Amino acid sequence: MVKIAGSREAASGQGAGRRAAALALDEFLPYRLNVLAQIVAEGLEREYSAAFGIHIPEWRILAALGEQREMTARDIGRHSRMHKTKVSRAVAHLLDRGLLDRRANETDRREAFLKLSPEGRAIYEAIVPMAKAYEARLTEGLSRQDLAAVDRVLRLILRRVGTPSREPRDTGA
């Protein structure tokens, strides 16, 4: 039994009948969201990895640059919620493969602007239909009302947790 300082019941053992309920992970929303996000990402990764040798971090960078056109690695990390070391490794891999172009930031020499190279854009444009088809398979059979409810709930939760401006922690995931 865990004793709580200053708790007469905990010190005497009388609080044993009033323990906090165990946390049922399979019913805990943050855990379920994390597992769902990981499973969905891995499922999509299987498709574009087999075709293009692109993994989750590389895809997030291609997707961010495909949408935003040009960003710094720091901005990509904030946008995609990836830790800077993961972004750095993925950017290096994509640069080595010739999928990104880099332009020096004349204002701040510590960073560079990144954009998709023509080869990177071609891969991005080939993956987008795969991603949309995967999304369609995930939502197949859901009514418009169900999809609207999912969207509404996700937006509400995202507003509640906010969008931290700091870089994400490296969770090893």
C-alpha positions in Angstrom: 0.0 0.0 0.0 1.3 3.5 -0.8 1.3 5.7 2.3 0.5 9.3 1.8 2.4 11.6 4.2 0.1 13.2 6.7 -2.7 10.7 6.1 -3.8 9.1 9.3 -5.8 6.5 7.4 -2.9 5.6 5.1 -0.5 5.4 8.1 -2.8 3.1 10.0 -3.7 0.9 7.0 -7.4 1.8 7.2 -7.5 3.4 3.8 -7.0 0.0 2.0 -10.7 -0.3 1.2 -10.7 3.1 -0.4 -7.9 2.7 -2.9 -8.1 4.6 -6.2 -9.5 2.6 -9.0 -7.0 1.0 -11.3 -6.4 2.8 -14.6 -7.9 0.6 -17.4 -5.7 1.6 -20.3 -8.1 0.2 -22.9 -10.7 2.7 -21.7 -8.4 5.6 -21.0 -8.9 8.1 -23.8 -5.3 9.5 -24.1 -4.0 5.9 -24.3 -6.6 4.9 -26.9 -5.8 8.0 -29.0 -2.1 7.3 -28.9 -2.6 3.6 -29.9 -5.0 4.6 -32.7 -2.6 7.2 -34.1 0.3 4.7 -34.0 -1.7 1.9 -35.7 -3.1 4.3 -38.4 0.4 5.7 -39.1 1.9 2.2 -39.3 -0.8 1.0 -41.6 -0.2 3.9 -44.0 3.6 3.6 -43.6 3.4 -0.1 -44.8 2.0 1.2 -48.1 4.3 4.1 -48.9 7.4 2.4 -47.4 7.0 -0.6 -49.7 6.6 1.7 -52.8 9.1 4.5 -51.9 11.2 3.5 -49.0 9.7 6.3 -46.9 9.0 5.9 -43.2 6.7 7.9 -40.9 9.2 10.8 -40.1 10.1 11.2 -43.7 6.5 11.1 -44.8 5.6 13.8 -42.2 8.3 16.0 -43.6 7.2 15.4 -47.2 3.6 16.1 -46.3 4.5 19.3 -44.4 6.6 20.6 -47.3 4.0 19.5 -49.8 1.4 21.6 -48.1 3.5 24.6 -46.9 6.0 24.6 -49.8 9.0 25.8 -47.7 9.8 25.5 -44.0 12.8 25.3 -41.6 13.4 22.0 -39.8 12.3 23.7 -36.6 9.0 24.7 -38.2 8.5 21.2 -39.5 9.1 19.8 -36.0 6.5 22.1 -34.5 4.0 21.5 -37.3 4.3 17.7 -37.2 5.0 17.3 -33.5 8.3 15.5 -34.0 11.3 16.0 -31.8 14.2 17.9 -33.4 16.5 14.9 -33.5 14.0 12.8 -35.4 13.4 15.7 -37.8 17.2 16.1 -38.3 17.7 12.5 -39.1 14.8 12.3 -41.5 15.9 15.6 -43.2 19.4 14.2 -43.6 18.0 11.0 -45.1 15.7 12.9 -47.5 18.6 15.3 -48.5 20.9 12.3 -49.2 18.2 10.8 -51.4 17.8 14.1 -53.3 14.2 14.5 -52.2 14.7 17.9 -50.6 16.4 21.1 -51.6 18.1 23.3 -48.9 18.5 27.1 -49.0 20.5 29.0 -46.5 18.6 31.4 -44.2 20.5 34.7 -44.7 19.0 36.1 -41.5 20.0 33.2 -39.3 22.9 31.0 -40.5 22.0 28.3 -37.9 19.0 27.2 -40.0 18.0 26.6 -43.6 14.8 26.6 -45.6 13.8 23.3 -47.0 11.5 22.5 -49.9 10.7 19.4 -52.0 13.0 18.8 -54.9 11.4 17.7 -58.2 11.9 14.1 -57.2 10.5 14.8 -53.7 7.5 16.5 -55.2 6.9 13.5 -57.5 7.0 11.1 -54.5 4.7 13.4 -52.5 2.2 13.6 -55.4 2.2 9.8 -55.7 1.7 9.2 -52.0 -1.2 11.7 -51.6 -3.7 9.4 -53.5 -2.5 6.4 -51.4 -3.0 8.4 -48.2 -6.5 9.5 -49.3 -7.4 6.0 -50.3 -6.2 4.7 -46.9 -8.3 7.4 -45.2 -11.3 6.3 -47.3 -10.8 2.7 -46.2 -10.7 3.8 -42.5 -13.9 5.8 -42.8 -15.8 3.4 -45.1 -19.3 2.8 -43.8 -19.4 5.8 -41.6 -22.2 8.2 -42.2 -21.7 11.9 -42.9 -23.1 12.6 -39.4 -20.6 10.2 -37.8 -17.7 11.7 -39.7 -18.9 15.2 -38.7 -19.1 14.0 -35.1 -15.5 12.6 -35.2 -14.2 15.8 -36.7 -16.1 17.9 -34.1 -14.8 15.9 -31.2 -11.2 15.9 -32.5 -11.3 19.7 -33.0 -12.7 20.1 -29.5 -10.0 17.9 -27.9 -7.3 19.7 -29.9 -8.5 23.1 -28.7 -8.6 21.8 -25.1 -5.0 20.5 -25.2 -3.9 23.6 -27.1 -1.0 23.7 -29.5 2.2 24.0 -27.5 4.7 26.3 -29.0 7.7 24.4 -27.6 9.3 21.5 -29.4 7.9 18.1 -28.6 9.7 15.7 -26.3 11.5 12.8 -27.8 9.3 9.9 -26.7 11.2 7.4 -28.8 8.1 6.7 -30.8 
